[in-house]
Structures are given as structure tokens and as C-alpha cells.
Amino acid sequence: MGPPLSSGGNVPSTPRLTTKWSAGGCGGGHARARVGTLRPMLKPPSLPAGARRILELAKRDRAAARAALAALPVDEQVALICESPVRRRAELLELVSAPEQVIPRIPPAELCFVAKAVGLSDAGWLLEHATEEQIATAIDLDAWNALVPDRSRLDEWLAALSDAGDETLLRAAHGLDFELLVLLLRERLSVFLGGRDEAADAPAGSLSIDGQFHLLPLRSGDDLEDVLGLLSTLFQQDYWFYHRLLQAVSIDLESETEESALRWRSGRLQDLGFPPLEDAKRIYSFVREDQLARLPGETGALEVGEWPLPVWMPSLPASSETEHLLFRAMATLGEEERRPLLFAFLALANRVAVADEMPLGDAETLPAATEKAARVASLGLAYLARENAVEPAFLLRRMPLERLFVVGANLEGRAFVRSRTDAGPAEATPPRAPADPSDPSRR
């Protein structure tokens, strides 16, 4: 991959030409939320009947299974894959005849889940057809630890992208934040800038692609294979990007670069419905007991905007048989009222995931966050309906779901305090939202 490297500053031979790859499909592939009646949310999804038939057929006749899957429209292939359990999706994707059409339509977070289920070290064939947006979103979700980039996870994603080939690496470089690439490289190497006639001054053990930037590994035994693959691809196909990147690695301040990377990532996550940490923690705000049952003076709970979902979202259980009062109350509303409530609920679940510092790149986070959001909001809904002698559906039209959760969380906290007080005064400590990892008192 890429031009031959030189040791000590020899100028590489003329870079080879490559064929530009084009990902078919519409790109991004964001799921549209649907509202109806489905299985309870936390039960693991079962294999859809259509997927089961195709996988059973593949055991007897793989070619016939591929043909059966290919006979479906692309959108139906995507639905079949995304509605299957994460651990089985790779089996279906291996049967797809036109992965360049199907993979770009998978919602970004779902592709992240599949890549992790396969194992990033074996996910190159998936990422080969991923769009810039899919790659950037996957790394936003999975390669950060709270408010800082997770360097080890970044390394794993870079290795997976390297296995996917030069064109995928180029798309990834253009799709990721420049600052994040700087941080990734700075963790692995130091850069010495010298002229072509100053090869003798290059550090011992350094490597150079162009005879000007000399790269020295920071870790003993690190051959920089994946990093060099990225830099060689950029050198061949986007030289000025390559030049600016290595200059930034050598001179930019670490703190400013990390702050910029966090700012860009936070903006993208907000576009996907994930608020900043401090904003998310509002759901654990304290409310005085005499204010808990108070209803807002203005309505507007159903005035909720929509946004592209990074996941394939099954319809929420909206029937009289579901466990949570929130969903039972939603079942009494019409379609036009349920749809904005669905997005409001997803926004609440995202707040729970962020406030509780759940790993956003894990497939288990969405069902865990939605279950907690439904349980706690239902507790608040039941209390407010009882205290104000109104129907739960009336409250859904009047109160934001976030307020229902705040009330429920306060009720849970007070119940916890009472139970611990009964056990002994020394244990009467109310639960708190997860602490801010940037708080110096935690260090």
C-alpha cells in the first residue's frame, strides 16, 4: 500500500496510480422512525422469518440464498439485515450480491454495531463500502471515552480501515475531523521536518515517505504499518492534506487540538439527537416536593422536531398490553400525535444514555436507555395523573416527556432515601446522576 518508504530521507519513486472507487446507493441510509405495535423493546430481537429462510437455504445452497436475497429491493434487504439480531447480521451481509448498494444504506450506528460484532480486525470487508458519514459516526460513537478520544480504539479503527483498502482510507481521512487525525498520529509518532538535502540529520530509526517529513515511532516495536498506509495514500492522492497533517502533528498544541475535536464531535452528535453531557444531566434535576405535581401553564409537548436517526429504530410498543404506562397512554393517541411523541421519547432516551455515560457505540445501549426512559417517565406520568386527577393521555399532550422523567427520577430518589433511612441514618444518601468525568474532584 503506497509508495516505498525510505530510511534517512531517500526520495520515493513516483507514486502508483489507483482507480477511484465509488460507493453506490444513497449514502447515509438513515432510518425513518415508525410508530405502531411491536414486541416489548428490551426483548432481544428474534430473527425475522425472511432472514431465517435465507440463512437456512444458505446451509444447503449458498448460491440460491444469494439469489433469493438479491431478488428483494435494496431497501428490503437493508430492513431484513437491520431487524435481525446484531450477531446474525454479518451472515446476511456475506450473502448480499451488491454490498456497494446495501451497506451505504445501513444507518451509521448499526454498521458500527455489526463491525464490532464481527470484530474490528475482521471488519475490513464491511468498511470497504462504508460512506464518509458512516465511518465518522461510528468513530464518534465508539472511539471516545467520555470527553476525550480513546487512542487505543482509534488505533483499532485505523487498522480496520487500512484492511479495507486505500480508497476506504482516503474516504475516512476526508470524513474524519482533521484534529482527530492529528491526535491519532501524535499518539503514535513524532515528526522531524528536514530538507531533502538534510537526510543525514534525520533521527536514527526514522522513516520518510517524501524525504522531508521523517517519522519516528513513539512505541517500541511499533512498525507504524497502518499509519504509514494512511499517510502513503494521502501522499499519493491528496498531497496537500498529507502535508498539512504532518505539519500539524509537529507544531499544533495538544490541548487546543483536543478541544477542537471535541467541539466538532459534540456538534455532530447533537445533530443525531445526543445532547452535551451537562445538558443531558438536566433529567436528574432536583424538584422540591411541593412542586412535583405542578402542571405547566403552556402546552407544546407535541411540538417536537425530527432528525435523521443513526439507528434502525423499530416501532415502539404502543398497545394496551405493554408494561409501561407511557406506551399504554401513547396507544390511545392518534398517529399524528404519536409520531412527535416517538421523537420526543428517542430524544429522552438519548439524554439518559449520555447522562448515564453509557457507551454510545454498543448495541446494548439503546435498549437499556429506552427501557430506563420508559420506566422512569412512566413513574412520573402515573404520579402526575393521580395527583391532578387527569388521564395520562392528557398529560402527554401537555407535558414534555423530559419533565415526566424528572418527576419520576425525583420520586425514585426520595423512595431510595426513605428505604435507606429505614435501614439506618448513616446510609440515607440519595442516588445521583453519574459524575462529570471532567470534574477535578474525581481525579
C-alpha atoms as one frame of an Amber mdcrd trajectory, in Angstrom:
protein
   0.000   0.000   0.000   1.522   3.275  -1.098   4.998   4.193  -2.339   8.084
   2.549  -0.868   9.426   4.182   2.261  12.932   5.455   2.647  15.096   5.342
   5.728  17.017   8.506   6.455  15.459  10.576   3.680  15.692   8.933   0.233
  13.072  10.328  -2.118  10.451   7.694  -3.033   9.759   6.615  -6.557   6.812
   8.091  -8.458   3.593   7.068  -6.669   1.491   4.467  -8.443  -1.923   5.417
  -9.803  -5.083   3.969  -8.311  -8.636   3.696  -9.592 -11.110   5.885  -7.785
 -13.794   3.843  -6.011 -17.398   4.982  -5.957 -19.909   3.821  -3.366 -23.305
   3.274  -4.896 -26.597   3.874  -3.165 -27.859   6.970  -1.481 -25.283   7.108
   1.317 -26.008   7.525   4.973 -29.111   5.393   4.940 -30.775   6.947   7.957
 -33.741   5.006   9.231 -37.142   6.550   9.415 -38.909   6.052  12.695 -42.145
   4.113  12.603 -44.977   4.038  15.080 -47.149   1.016  15.630 -47.371  -2.109
  17.728 -44.364  -4.355  18.124 -42.676  -6.613  20.637 -41.621  -5.158  24.013
 -38.498  -3.106  23.446 -35.999  -4.857  25.703 -36.611  -8.381  24.449 -33.716
  -9.337  22.147 -34.908  -9.171  18.531 -35.659 -12.546  17.048 -34.540 -13.473
  13.569 -37.202 -12.311  11.057 -38.893 -15.131   9.167 -37.449 -13.935   5.850
 -33.903 -13.840   7.239 -34.345 -17.273   8.797 -35.457 -18.755   5.468 -32.482
 -17.270   3.630 -29.948 -18.427   6.227 -31.469 -21.925   6.270 -31.296 -22.006
   2.471 -27.634 -20.892   2.617 -26.781 -24.067   4.557 -27.980 -26.165   1.589
 -27.374 -23.926  -1.419 -25.430 -20.708  -0.898 -25.920 -19.525  -4.485 -29.694
 -19.924  -4.186 -29.664 -17.978  -0.913 -27.733 -15.151  -2.543 -30.211 -15.094
  -5.415 -33.180 -15.040  -3.030 -31.742 -12.100  -1.130 -30.803 -10.264  -4.328
 -34.396 -10.630  -5.566 -35.535  -8.274  -2.800 -35.411  -4.491  -3.343 -32.373
  -2.891  -1.735 -34.431  -1.196   0.987 -35.979  -4.546   1.937 -32.524  -6.131
   2.126 -31.440  -3.344   4.484 -34.566  -3.825   6.614 -34.011  -7.582   6.792
 -30.448  -7.061   7.949 -31.137  -4.306  10.468 -34.118  -6.076  12.030 -32.043
  -9.199  12.661 -30.020  -9.686  15.852 -26.643  -7.957  15.608 -24.744 -11.241
  15.920 -26.518 -12.650  12.816 -26.250  -9.643  10.515 -22.799 -10.490   9.174
 -24.144 -13.840   7.926 -26.742 -11.994   5.876 -24.309  -9.356   4.649 -21.995
 -12.082   3.371 -24.861 -13.199   1.099 -25.513  -9.737  -0.345 -24.739  -9.641
  -4.073 -24.321  -5.848  -4.257 -22.738  -4.718  -0.984 -21.847  -1.382  -2.570
 -25.583  -0.648  -2.726 -26.731  -2.160   0.565 -24.004  -1.211   3.059 -24.143
   2.567   2.421 -27.868   2.476   3.268 -27.387   0.916   6.700 -27.754   3.535
   9.460 -24.284   4.555  10.726 -24.680   3.276  14.284 -25.980  -0.082  13.033
 -22.901  -0.502  10.837 -20.767   0.279  13.878 -22.570  -2.445  15.859 -22.058
  -5.002  13.097 -18.368  -4.150  12.695 -17.836  -4.602  16.427 -19.814  -7.855
  16.469 -17.637  -9.221  13.667 -14.527  -7.829  15.341 -12.790  -4.727  14.003
  -9.789  -6.809  12.998 -12.060  -8.732  10.595 -14.367  -5.891   9.527 -12.421
  -4.560   6.544 -14.859  -6.127   4.044 -17.708  -4.188   5.681 -15.905  -0.866
   5.879 -14.774  -1.151   2.254 -18.211   0.084   1.184 -18.925   2.449   4.084
 -19.535   6.119   3.393 -17.634   9.002   4.954 -20.635   9.720   7.157 -20.907
   6.121   8.353 -17.224   5.973   9.239 -17.227   9.322  11.027 -20.348   8.467
  13.023 -19.016   5.046  14.028 -15.823   6.614  15.346 -17.750   9.410  17.072
 -19.774   6.771  18.902 -17.129   4.172  19.642 -13.708   5.826  19.785 -14.282
   8.343  22.565 -14.101   7.850  26.308 -16.482  10.444  27.752 -14.975  13.768
  26.624 -11.614  12.593  25.264 -10.649  10.449  22.273  -9.875   6.828  23.115
  -6.490   6.419  21.433  -6.494   2.621  21.574  -9.926   2.430  19.921  -8.799
   4.909  17.281  -5.871   2.614  16.525  -8.237  -0.348  16.128 -10.482   1.564
  13.740  -7.490   2.764  11.728  -6.236  -0.817  11.396  -9.696  -1.939  10.218
  -9.872   0.885   7.683  -6.388   0.008   6.448  -7.539  -3.558   5.822 -10.423
  -2.150   3.761  -8.016  -0.625   1.219  -6.612   2.691   0.022  -9.902   4.144
  -1.208 -11.569   3.489   2.133  -8.644   5.096   3.938  -8.966   8.165   1.740
 -12.701   8.426   2.396 -12.084   8.034   6.115  -9.427  10.752   6.132 -11.773
  13.148   4.367 -14.725  12.181   6.582 -12.968  12.423   9.959 -12.074  15.647
  11.683  -8.621  16.899  10.808  -7.940  17.440  14.521  -8.804  13.840  15.363
  -6.323  12.583  12.774  -3.676  14.843  14.283  -4.316  13.378  17.735  -4.254
   9.830  16.376  -0.895  10.335  14.664   0.636  12.262  17.553  -0.046   9.315
  19.834   1.968   7.018  17.562   4.841   9.059  16.162   6.913  12.199  16.301
   7.652  14.223  13.170  11.001  15.702  12.229  10.921  18.189   9.362  14.046
  18.464   7.282  15.049  19.376   3.736  15.784  16.827   1.077  19.462  17.597
   1.463  19.392  17.056   5.242  18.890  13.292   5.316  21.940  12.895   7.488
  20.218  14.893  10.237  17.164  12.604  10.369  16.763  10.748  13.688  18.046
   7.198  13.775  15.267   4.711  13.072  13.024   7.258  11.359  11.160   6.625
   8.132  10.189   9.044   5.398   7.690   8.939   2.571   8.725  12.152   0.841
  12.262  12.820   2.101  11.101  15.883   4.066   8.939  14.593   6.910  10.765
  11.977   8.972   8.585   9.798  11.198   9.839   8.229  14.424   7.670   5.664
  16.274   6.949   6.523  19.896   6.264   2.928  20.953   8.901   0.270  20.970
   8.162  -2.358  18.335   5.521  -0.265  16.539   6.156  -0.626  12.809   3.523
   2.075  12.047   2.124  -0.119   9.261  -1.436   1.220   9.424  -0.297   4.825
   9.957   2.111   4.621   7.050  -0.649   3.150   4.903  -2.831   6.177   5.637
  -0.028   8.667   5.022   1.095   6.947   1.829  -2.459   7.041   0.465  -2.742
  10.734   1.278   0.676  11.418  -0.242  -0.457   9.823  -3.495  -3.969  11.174
  -3.754  -4.174  14.350  -1.661  -0.681  15.686  -1.145  -1.628  18.997   0.486
  -3.802  17.209   3.016  -0.811  14.972   3.764   1.481  17.996   4.090  -0.870
  19.952   6.395  -1.491  16.886   8.540   2.167  16.186   9.273   2.870  19.860
   9.855   0.045  19.986  12.393   1.332  16.875  14.144   4.687  18.563  14.597
   3.555  22.015  15.765  -0.103  22.181  16.943  -0.839  22.364  20.674  -2.337
  19.171  22.112  -4.941  20.895  24.289  -6.258  23.134  21.516  -6.400  20.236
  19.064  -8.322  18.047  21.522 -10.734  20.863  22.335 -11.470  21.418  18.649
 -12.000  17.697  18.043 -14.456  17.533  20.955 -16.335  20.586  19.684 -16.788
  19.110  16.190 -17.824  15.729  17.577 -20.317  17.293  20.002 -21.931  19.209
  17.150 -22.393  16.067  15.060 -23.782  14.107  17.996 -26.274  16.889  18.701
 -27.433  16.615  15.080 -28.113  12.931  15.815 -30.054  13.732  18.984 -27.319
  13.314  21.627 -27.016  16.424  23.842 -23.820  17.566  25.597 -23.182  15.901
  28.955 -24.075  18.880  31.125 -27.287  19.444  29.175 -28.223  15.764  29.428
 -27.869  15.818  33.213 -30.881  18.121  33.464 -33.043  14.994  33.628 -31.691
  14.458  37.145 -32.546  17.967  38.358 -33.879  18.229  41.906 -37.504  19.342
  42.270 -38.991  20.413  45.601 -41.728  18.091  46.796 -44.369  20.821  46.729
 -43.537  21.409  43.027 -43.585  17.802  41.823 -47.277  17.659  40.876 -47.363
  21.088  39.273 -48.560  21.222  35.652 -47.091  23.692  33.135 -49.119  26.742
  32.227 -48.432  26.301  28.500 -48.768  23.322  26.221 -46.457  22.394  23.352
 -45.362  18.885  24.296 -46.164  17.658  20.764 -44.134  20.378  19.042 -41.077
  18.196  18.513 -38.781  18.363  15.502 -37.460  15.328  13.662 -33.880  14.413
  12.843 -32.068  11.627  10.966 -31.773   8.591  13.227 -28.343   6.911  13.405
 -30.025   3.590  14.251 -32.653   1.370  12.713 -35.467   2.092  15.116 -38.233
  -0.478  15.496 -41.649   0.896  16.320 -42.300   1.431  19.998 -44.822  -0.847
  21.673 -48.000   1.213  21.561 -50.735  -1.066  22.869 -52.809  -1.543  25.990
 -50.854  -4.700  26.815 -47.402  -3.172  27.110 -45.750  -2.972  30.522 -45.090
   0.763  30.723 -47.862   3.302  31.317 -46.128   5.725  28.943 -46.641   3.402
  25.987 -50.152   2.429  27.045 -51.080   6.108  27.106 -49.467   6.653  23.705
 -51.635   3.855  22.312 -54.726   5.949  22.972 -53.458   8.773  20.747 -53.782
   9.100  17.020 -50.928   8.592  14.559 -50.346  12.336  14.126 -49.845  12.721
  17.879 -47.784   9.548  18.376 -45.154  10.449  15.792 -43.812  13.588  17.522
 -44.009  11.726  20.840 -41.828   8.993  19.345 -39.114  11.514  18.528 -39.536
  13.130  21.935 -39.080   9.711  23.541 -35.976   8.962  21.471 -34.549  12.332
  22.499 -35.219  11.417  26.136 -33.557   8.005  25.728 -30.525   9.725  24.199
 -30.361  12.035  27.217 -30.413   9.016  29.509 -27.611   7.355  27.545 -25.423
  10.467  27.688 -26.208  11.397  31.308 -25.543   7.838  32.495 -22.347   7.722
  30.402 -23.427   4.602  28.562 -21.105   3.549  25.720 -22.774   5.008  22.642
 -21.052   2.575  20.305 -22.504  -0.543  21.976 -25.600  -2.235  20.587 -26.898
  -2.818  24.132 -27.029   0.897  24.979 -30.176   1.818  23.020 -32.446  -0.837
  24.561 -31.037  -0.132  28.040 -31.576   3.628  27.679 -35.070   3.256  26.224
 -36.093   0.872  28.987 -34.914   3.269  31.696 -36.509   6.260  29.960 -39.838
   4.407  29.688 -39.770   3.109  33.257 -38.871   6.379  34.978 -41.110   8.558
  32.758 -43.996   6.147  33.393 -43.454   6.564  37.131 -43.690  10.348  36.736
 -46.711  10.038  34.440 -48.607   7.848  36.928 -47.867  10.226  39.799 -48.923
  13.359  37.907 -52.108  11.722  36.591 -53.063  10.625  40.100 -52.212  13.900
  41.829 -54.029  16.030  39.232 -56.917  13.611  38.624 -56.393  13.595  34.836
 -55.935  10.938  32.195 -52.309  10.053  31.279 -53.019  10.885  27.611 -53.968
  14.422  28.645 -50.532  14.826  30.227 -48.743  13.508  27.128 -50.347  16.305
  25.129 -49.428  18.904  27.740 -46.087  17.998  29.346 -42.687  17.330  27.773
 -41.531  13.751  28.294 -38.351  15.106  29.860 -40.440  16.622  32.662 -42.160
  13.273  33.257 -38.721  11.679  33.620 -37.529  14.424  36.001 -40.559  13.836
  38.218 -40.067  10.065  38.098 -36.365  10.377  38.909 -37.170  12.568  41.916
 -39.748  10.056  43.121 -37.233   7.232  42.784 -34.635   9.274  44.637 -36.994
  10.022  47.503 -38.031   6.365  47.716 -34.373   5.388  47.817 -33.690   7.858
  50.616 -36.635   6.578  52.634 -35.585   2.961  52.198 -32.009   3.730  53.222
 -33.187   5.849  56.145 -35.224   2.909  57.388 -32.048   0.834  57.199 -30.073
   3.392  59.197 -29.311   7.156  59.137 -25.735   6.629  58.002 -26.933   5.078
  54.730 -29.503   7.718  53.829 -27.746   9.010  50.716 -29.849   9.771  47.619
 -28.709   8.466  44.247 -27.070  10.902  41.887 -26.583  11.128  38.170 -23.169
   9.890  37.005 -20.496  12.448  37.788 -18.873  14.589  35.135 -15.569  12.893
  34.172 -14.010  16.328  33.726 -14.687  17.170  37.401 -11.265  17.583  39.079
 -12.633  16.070  42.300 -12.801  12.683  40.579  -9.096  12.618  39.833
